Amino acid sequence: MAQFYPLRVTDVKRDTRDSVILTLAPPAGDEDAFNFIQGQYLTFRRTFDGEEMRRSYSICAGVNDGVLRVGIKKVDGGWFSSWANDELETGETIEAMAPMGNFHAALNPDEARHYLGFAGGSGITPMISLIKTVLDAEPHSKFTLIYGNRSTNAIMFREELEDLKNIHMGRFTVVHVLESEADIDLFSGRLTREKCDALFERWVDVCSADLAFICGPEPMMLGVSDALKAHGMDERAIKFELFASAQPGRAKKRAESASADGGAQTKATIVLDGAVRECDIDKGAQSVLEAALAADIDAPFACKAGVCSTCRAKIVEGEVDMEANYALEDYEVERGYILTCQSYPRTDKIVIDYDQ
Amino acid sequence: MNENTDITSYLAEGGKLSAPGNAPPRYRAELMRMMASFVDSELAGAAGFADCINMGPGVKERIAASRIVLEKHDHAERVLKIMGEFGANTDRYMQVHPWTERVAREEDVGAERRGGDMRLNVFWYPIENWADAVVMNVMMGKATIIQLEELARCSYQPLAEAFREILPRERRHMELGEEGLAGLRASDAGAVLASMDYWRPRVAASFGGRDSERFAMLKKLGLRHRTNADLLTEWDAAVDAVAKSLAA
């Protein structure tokens, strides 16, 4: 089960007009839990209006920097990012899980590799961690960063990137691609397939590169990877990290439960893959999952023992008894998530949504 | 589905995911099933093979069988760890199913799943003797390699990477079987051929049916690329080659 630790905010630094960099200190005794691998992220939780929200942000520090930092860009309508940008202050605590994520490659100090990094907007945050760590741990390797932004004042970590160029002279190159303000055509526009093709033909040698890391919005990631593959890079050498855009907004309130009563059957409405289906459930005898499968509804499941969480769904209306739950966390249960393999209806009507 | 439209088309166009937070519900569900099927097959397979260690005629064979049991558990653990990142309870997982349970030798499981776990059908059949263990290991080993090569291309990058690390070791397990098979050819040819006849249709069934609608959905999610029929054809050819080498 996920464990959260209270982290103390030791610094809040404004980086651009709409982004901040938080420096965090783990609680005494739990420092080891926050030893991270380059490119990993932290998942934070905070309660807004009585509802728990979780958000993940990439760590933007090298593994040997001796500091834990995350960069948070304000998203329109994003509760967590707005709070972090507008209200959070030094000295407060914020809860986070130990670092997670797989956006990295194993380091080898003897290797002389050429890394390519492609970042779009706040996709720079894990890249900072990768760049710093790689240049530090692999003295013969070099890193080329292609970094897309709307305009100069939207560039996160601008000064820090300049510093890195000076520290690792000749081993670190940054190419800024800006939607506006760029003087040269090649460096103007968005990081699309065509833009990458042009860069690879005239500026960046893909053949000399061993690995590529891409972090940004979906269309950019597809365009960059297509261009890399077209220029001869093996698909397995391309690492993707997609962030933020797909994280759902604020969770909806759970609908009021209908009152429990004693009929023998429950009418169930099941939402799955955008389709709405109805089925009957024998109260006390059939689980929600069993009834759905009996009605030829392609409901997901694996262990049928309340352990794996594959059959997770949200109860939108009505009530169920969950016999066993070894997988869902309290906050998920509070939000109305159930394990359908373990859930037996209590009410005459229930609405179950697998799509939430 | 609306908020997932972007991510669905991203996946359909070959995009990859690397964190649970980005997985839409149907994607999460299919990925979990895929992982559970692998983990359960490794656990059930290893549990069944553990009993075969003592059937090994020599120390070398017993070391090979022990290694296979050890590494299959390790492979299960690696993938279970990824399931854990999606919320599965990894501490309890081992305890919920009777991994050593088998059906009677002549019972027909077909391509169905039995009981509570997601192991492939083939891991429901009991192994009879050392020659049978070796044959099953070669035939299912060839299937595992083909199936893992397919899954190693899947759009969930941490899983694809785990499978790429697992693949050479599973290949080695199959090769250990082939070495054993070469030894049995002279001493136990009749038993080997009988076992091949027994396992061939059962392993073939592990490739699953020809549900094209389901395949289309998995393909759109980037979780599958080649059809079951395609994989099965490749396996058939590989097994024909084994049969031919035994007859030579």
HADDOCK unambig.tbl for C-alpha pairs under 7 A between the chains (distance, minus, plus):
assign (segid A and resid 101 and name CA) (segid B and resid 19 and name CA) 6.52 0.50 0.50
assign (segid A and resid 102 and name CA) (segid B and resid 18 and name CA) 6.69 0.50 0.50
assign (segid A and resid 102 and name CA) (segid B and resid 158 and name CA) 6.38 0.50 0.50
assign (segid A and resid 218 and name CA) (segid B and resid 10 and name CA) 6.01 0.50 0.50
assign (segid A and resid 222 and name CA) (segid B and resid 15 and name CA) 5.92 0.50 0.50
assign (segid A and resid 240 and name CA) (segid B and resid 16 and name CA) 6.15 0.50 0.50
assign (segid A and resid 240 and name CA) (segid B and resid 17 and name CA) 6.69 0.50 0.50
assign (segid A and resid 240 and name CA) (segid B and resid 18 and name CA) 6.63 0.50 0.50
assign (segid A and resid 241 and name CA) (segid B and resid 17 and name CA) 6.60 0.50 0.50
assign (segid A and resid 241 and name CA) (segid B and resid 18 and name CA) 5.72 0.50 0.50
assign (segid A and resid 242 and name CA) (segid B and resid 17 and name CA) 6.43 0.50 0.50
assign (segid A and resid 246 and name CA) (segid B and resid 7 and name CA) 6.93 0.50 0.50
assign (segid A and resid 246 and name CA) (segid B and resid 22 and name CA) 5.48 0.50 0.50
assign (segid A and resid 247 and name CA) (segid B and resid 21 and name CA) 6.42 0.50 0.50
assign (segid A and resid 247 and name CA) (segid B and resid 22 and name CA) 6.20 0.50 0.50
assign (segid A and resid 273 and name CA) (segid B and resid 1 and name CA) 6.99 0.50 0.50
assign (segid A and resid 273 and name CA) (segid B and resid 26 and name CA) 6.88 0.50 0.50
assign (segid A and resid 274 and name CA) (segid B and resid 1 and name CA) 5.97 0.50 0.50
assign (segid A and resid 300 and name CA) (segid B and resid 29 and name CA) 5.62 0.50 0.50
assign (segid A and resid 301 and name CA) (segid B and resid 33 and name CA) 6.87 0.50 0.50
assign (segid A and resid 302 and name CA) (segid B and resid 33 and name CA) 5.60 0.50 0.50
assign (segid A and resid 302 and name CA) (segid B and resid 36 and name CA) 6.32 0.50 0.50
assign (segid A and resid 302 and name CA) (segid B and resid 117 and name CA) 6.88 0.50 0.50
assign (segid A and resid 302 and name CA) (segid B and resid 118 and name CA) 6.24 0.50 0.50
assign (segid A and resid 303 and name CA) (segid B and resid 116 and name CA) 6.07 0.50 0.50
assign (segid A and resid 303 and name CA) (segid B and resid 117 and name CA) 5.49 0.50 0.50
assign (segid A and resid 303 and name CA) (segid B and resid 118 and name CA) 6.97 0.50 0.50
assign (segid A and resid 304 and name CA) (segid B and resid 116 and name CA) 6.10 0.50 0.50
assign (segid A and resid 305 and name CA) (segid B and resid 96 and name CA) 6.69 0.50 0.50
assign (segid A and resid 307 and name CA) (segid B and resid 88 and name CA) 5.75 0.50 0.50
assign (segid A and resid 307 and name CA) (segid B and resid 89 and name CA) 5.28 0.50 0.50
assign (segid A and resid 307 and name CA) (segid B and resid 92 and name CA) 6.86 0.50 0.50
assign (segid A and resid 307 and name CA) (segid B and resid 93 and name CA) 6.29 0.50 0.50
assign (segid A and resid 308 and name CA) (segid B and resid 87 and name CA) 6.92 0.50 0.50
assign (segid A and resid 308 and name CA) (segid B and resid 88 and name CA) 3.96 0.50 0.50
assign (segid A and resid 308 and name CA) (segid B and resid 89 and name CA) 5.98 0.50 0.50
assign (segid A and resid 309 and name CA) (segid B and resid 87 and name CA) 6.17 0.50 0.50
assign (segid A and resid 309 and name CA) (segid B and resid 88 and name CA) 5.45 0.50 0.50
assign (segid A and resid 310 and name CA) (segid B and resid 29 and name CA) 5.44 0.50 0.50
assign (segid A and resid 310 and name CA) (segid B and resid 32 and name CA) 5.79 0.50 0.50
assign (segid A and resid 326 and name CA) (segid B and resid 89 and name CA) 6.10 0.50 0.50
assign (segid A and resid 327 and name CA) (segid B and resid 87 and name CA) 5.79 0.50 0.50
assign (segid A and resid 327 and name CA) (segid B and resid 88 and name CA) 5.39 0.50 0.50
assign (segid A and resid 327 and name CA) (segid B and resid 89 and name CA) 5.27 0.50 0.50
assign (segid A and resid 328 and name CA) (segid B and resid 87 and name CA) 6.86 0.50 0.50
assign (segid A and resid 354 and name CA) (segid B and resid 25 and name CA) 6.97 0.50 0.50
assign (segid A and resid 355 and name CA) (segid B and resid 1 and name CA) 6.95 0.50 0.50
assign (segid A and resid 355 and name CA) (segid B and resid 25 and name CA) 5.50 0.50 0.50
assign (segid A and resid 356 and name CA) (segid B and resid 25 and name CA) 6.82 0.50 0.50
